[in-house]
Amino acid sequence: MTALRENVPRHLYYSSARYSLPGAKDMEEKGWLGSDLLFDVDADHLCTGLRKFNFCPICGVPVEGVCSHHGQAVEFLEINEVCLKVALNHTFRLIDVLKDDLGMPGRAYFSGNRGFHVHVECKGECGRLGSNERREVVSYITSKGVVLDQQVTIDVRRLTRIPGSLHGKSGLLVKEVKSESEFTYDTQLSPFTGITIFVPNVDIEVRVLDRDIKLRKGTPTKVETAVGVHMSLKGLGRIVAHAK
């Protein structure tokens, strides 16, 4: 923990795999013992019509590709509560299929950004399933109408985010979700409190978490710190001051 405090990472992961020699440099020398099952449900793979645009972070104008003057571009995708609720519904449908049909209890987590993860702790035969067997598990689940990022599940060495850590692209917590009704996409998902002064890079009216925000390029705007951190990490501008 001391190392993490002294060198704070933007993202924090652990491996779904277990090894006899996890410290070995060569992957073959590690001695794979088995892996948990991971599933990934992305909101932007489920919803159509999400607002997406590119803009230059310097001149603030919409661009296709990169800015012809500055050679830069920020891509912003607006994720909303309705879309995340769709993803959450798929997540708990997945958990039901795992439990009722396959006898595998799963736990759901908000990824901290655009969707949800489901983690099945696997021991014995379950843990030793190879990529082909995991692909069959995915095929069965998707046949029930659940939309997944299939590559996540079939990868026996997949990394996943540590619960309680922050997602470095949003500033939101990776958090266990025990029921559909308990999840709300709001500022409570952020550990940051207080008020910040935010200077936008672009003119935009945007939905950030559960707040409607109007930004004008270069105009300092007072916002909740949870909102300011989120917008800063999304490339919409920068925080210049903070007060508790």
N, C-alpha and C positions, 0 to 999 in steps of 0.2 A: 504493500500500500504506500510505503514511503516513496518508492520509485515513481508511482503514478502521481503522487502529489507534486513531486519535483519536476516531472516531465509529463504534463497532462496531455494525453492523446485526444485527437478530435473524435476518433471512433474507438470502441473497445469490444473485442471479439473473443470468443473461445471456440475450440474445435468440437465438432460433433463426434469426432473419432477418438478412440482410446488406443494407446500404444504401450508396448512393454518398455520401450526406451524413447520416451517423447523428446528427450533432449538431443537425440542423434541428429546430425546434420543431413545425412542422406535419408530420403523418405523410405527406402527399402530397409534400411537398418533400424528404423523406428519400431517395426514389428506390429503391424495393425492387428488389434484385438477385436474390433467391432465398432459400430457407429450408431448413434441415435438416429431416429427418423425426424427429418425436418421438412416442413411445408411452408410455402410462401404464397400469400394471397395479396396481390397488388391492386389497389383501387383503380389506378389508371389503366389497367388491363380490362377492367370491367365496365367502365363508364365511357360513354361517348359524349361529345360536346363540351369537354372540359376546356377552359380558356387557356391557351398556350401562345406565348409570343416571345420573340427575340428582340432585344434592344441593345444599343451600345451603352455601356456603363459610363462612358465619358461624355458623349454628346446627348445621350438620353433619347435618341430617336429609334423607332422600330427599324429593324434590318432583316434582310434575308441572308443567311450565312453569317458573315462577319462585316463589321463596319468598314466601308471603303476608305475612311479617313484614318481610323485608329487600329484597324485589324483585330477588333475585339467584339465579343457578343456575350450577353447573358441570356440564357433560356429560362423562362419562368412558366411553371405549370401550376395553375390554381386548383388545389384540391379542396373540396368542400365537405361539409358534414354529411350531406345526402349520399355522396359517392362512397365515403368511408363506411356508412351504414350498410350499403350494398356489400362491400367487401367483408364487413363484420358478419353479415348474414351467411355468406359463403364460408367464412371461417368456422362458424358454429355448426353449419351443415356438415362440414368436413369432420369436426370433432364427433358428431353423432355417427357418421359412417364408420369412423375409426373404432369407436367404442362398441356400437351395436352389431356391426358386420364383421369386424376384424379382431375384436377383443383387445384393442389397443387404446388405453386412456391417454388423451393428449391435453396439453395446456396451451392456452392462447395468449399471445403477447402483441400489444401494439408495437410496431417496428420503430416508432419514433418519427416516421415520415409519411409514407404513402400507403401503408397497408398493415398486414398482420402476419405473424409467424405462429406456427403450431409446432410444438416440440413433444415428441414421444420418446421417453426414456427407454432404451432397448437393452436388454440383457439376453444372454443365451442366443438362440437361433435368430431372433429378431435382429439383434445387433450384428450378426454375421451375414445378413442379407447383402448380396452384391448389387452392382448397378442394374443388372438385368432384372433381378427380382424386385428391386425398388421401382423399376419402370412398370412392372406389372401392377404393383400397388397403386401407382399413379393412374394407370389406365383404368383400374377398377373405380377409383374415386371420381375421376373425370366422367366416367360413364353415368354417374349419379348426378351430373350437372354442376359439379363444383369446378370452378376455374382456378387453376394453379400455375405457378411458374415451375414447370416440370423439372428443369435442370437442377433446381435446388435440392429436390428429393433424391434424385438418382446419384448425386455426388456424395460418395462415402467419406470425403475429407472436407466437407463444407464447413465454413466458419459461420457463426451466428452471433448476434449481438448479446452482450451480457445484460440481463435484466437489471434495471436501476441505473444503467449508464445513459449518456446523452447521445442522440443521433447528431453527428457533426454537420449535417446539412439542414437541420431544422432547429436545434436547441431544445428538442422535446425528449421526454423520458421514454425509454424502452420499458414498458409497463405491462404486467400481467392483467388480463381481462377475464374475469370469471363468469360474466354473463353479458348478453347483448344489451340488456337494459342499463347496465352500470357504466357503459362507455359514453363519454361525451367529448367531442372534439373542441376543446376550449383552452383557456389560459391555465387551467389547473394541471394540464399536462406538462407545463414548464416549471422548473424549480426557481426561475428568476422572478423577483418581485421588485416593486418600486416603479419609478417613472424614468424614462429616458428621453433625450432630445435626439431625434432621428433626422438626418439630412438625406432626402431621396436623390437617386440618380435619374429618375424618370417621372413623367407625369402619368399617374395611373389611379384609378379607383379600384380597390382590390378587397377581397374577402380574406382576412388573415385569422385563422382559427375561427372564433365566433364573433369577430369584430369586423365591421365595415370601415375601411380606411381610405381616405382621400389624400393622395400625395401630389406635391408639385415640386418639380426638380429644383434643387438648391434651396428650398424653403424649409427651415427647421420646423419640425413637427413634434409635439409632445405626445408620446404614446406610452402604454404600459411596457415595462421592460421585457416581458414575455413576448410581446408583439414585436418590439424593436429588435430583439435578438433573432427572432425568426426571420424577419424581413432582411436583416443584415446578412444572415447566412444564405438567404435566397438570392442575394446580389442586388437587392432593390435600393441599397444605400448604405449609410454607415451611422453608427452611434457616436455622438460627440460629447454627451454628458449623461450622467446617471445620478439619480437621487433616490434614497430609500423612502 
